[in-house]
């Protein structure tokens, strides 16, 4: 139901377009520089806004739970 769509739904919708744009625009860069270099630069560019937003929201970093570690291993392996 579109009437009940929230901010998370909007972010997911927008992320579809940004991922498509990244995939299309990064192609020539990956061919020239390699995927590791392009990914590293993309992560470095994304880190400051993400950290600023986290600080603005008052995000508290906590010790990862065993469930979080299992999820991380699952995502890393698969």
N, C-alpha and C positions, 0 to 999 in steps of 0.2 A: 504494500500500500504506500504509494508515493506521498500521501498526506502525512504519514508518520515518520518520514525519512528525517534523520538527524544529521548532525555535523559529521559523524563518523561515516555515514553513507555518502555524504558529499565528498569527503576526503578520499574515500575509496574510488568514487567515480572519477575524480580529478586525477588520481594516481594512474588510472588506466591510460589517460592521454599523456601524462608526463613520462610514463615508462615507454610508450610507443615513440614519443619524440626522442627520448634518450637513445633508444635502440637504433632509430634511423640516423640520428645525427652523430652517434659515436662510431658508426661503421668505418668511415674514412680514418678517424683518429686511431681506432684499433688496428687497422691495416698498417698504419704508419708507425705507431708506437708500441703496439702490443696491448693485450687486454689487461694485464696486471698493472701497467703504468696508468692506463686510462681509468681503471677502477680505483686505484690509489688516489689519483687527483680528484676524482668525483667524490670520494669519501672525505678527503681533506676539505673540499669546497662545502660539503654538506655539514661537517662537524660544527663550525661556529654558529650557524643559525639554530641547529638542534640544541646545542649547549645553552645558547641564549634563551631559547624558548623553555628549556627545562629549568633554568635558573629563574625565569620569570614566573613559571608555574609553581615553583617551590618543590621541585622533585627531590625526594630523599633517596639516596642510594643505600640500599640495604644488602646484607649478605645474601647471596643467591640460595634459594631453597633446593633441597634434593630434586624436587620436581622440575625446577628451572634447569638444573644440570642435565637431567635426563632429556628434557626438550632440546637443549643445546646440542647434546651428542646426537640425538635423533636427526636434527636438521643438518648437522655437520656430515653425518654419514650418508644420508639419503638426499 
